[in-house]
Amino acid sequence: TLKIVKTLRPAPGKTAAHVEFTRDGKYALLSVWDPDGAVIVYDGETLEEVKRLPMNKPSGKYNVYNKTRYSAGTSH
């Protein structure tokens, strides 16, 4: 469903954007769009943080499969 089940706030005061689930739904990927930002990997079921990959203003779409197959619930 498109029901909101949790609000992710990985870096207070910074912009969190571009949340995408992997094709298999195992992970959700989120960008913290900041010079001291990161791509954060969350467990797709629990939405607990799994890994943080430091990056400078990461942005992008991480799941090309969903972008080319679906329109509901995507940001394109």
KARA-V755534 format. One record per residue. N is the residue number from 1. RES is the residue in one small letter. PHI is phi in degrees with one decimal (* if undefined). Layout:
[[N RES PHI] [N RES PHI]]
This chain:
[[1 t *] [2 l -102.6] [3 k -71.5] [4 i -74.6] [5 v -112.0] [6 k -162.5] [7 t -104.3] [8 l -93.6] [9 r -131.0] [10 p -75.6] [11 a -148.6] [12 p -51.9] [13 g 84.9] [14 k -115.0] [15 t -81.9] [16 a -100.5] [17 a -150.1] [18 h 58.0] [19 v -73.1] [20 e -140.6] [21 f -88.3] [22 t -67.4] [23 r -53.5] [24 d -84.7] [25 g 77.4] [26 k -69.9] [27 y -132.8] [28 a -116.7] [29 l -114.0] [30 l -135.2] [31 s -95.1] [32 v -101.6] [33 w -85.8] [34 d -160.0] [35 p -55.2] [36 d -103.9] [37 g -85.2] [38 a -167.7] [39 v -100.8] [40 i -109.6] [41 v -101.7] [42 y -114.8] [43 d -64.8] [44 g -67.0] [45 e -94.6] [46 t -90.5] [47 l 60.4] [48 e -85.8] [49 e -65.4] [50 v -103.6] [51 k -156.4] [52 r -125.4] [53 l -108.4] [54 p -60.9] [55 m -154.2] [56 n -92.9] [57 k 47.7] [58 p -67.2] [59 s -148.1] [60 g 150.3] [61 k -110.7] [62 y -101.8] [63 n -127.3] [64 v -60.9] [65 y -57.0] [66 n -63.9] [67 k -64.6] [68 t -94.1] [69 r -109.7] [70 y -131.3] [71 s -121.2] [72 a -68.3] [73 g 81.8] [74 t -110.1] [75 s -101.2] [76 h -106.6]]
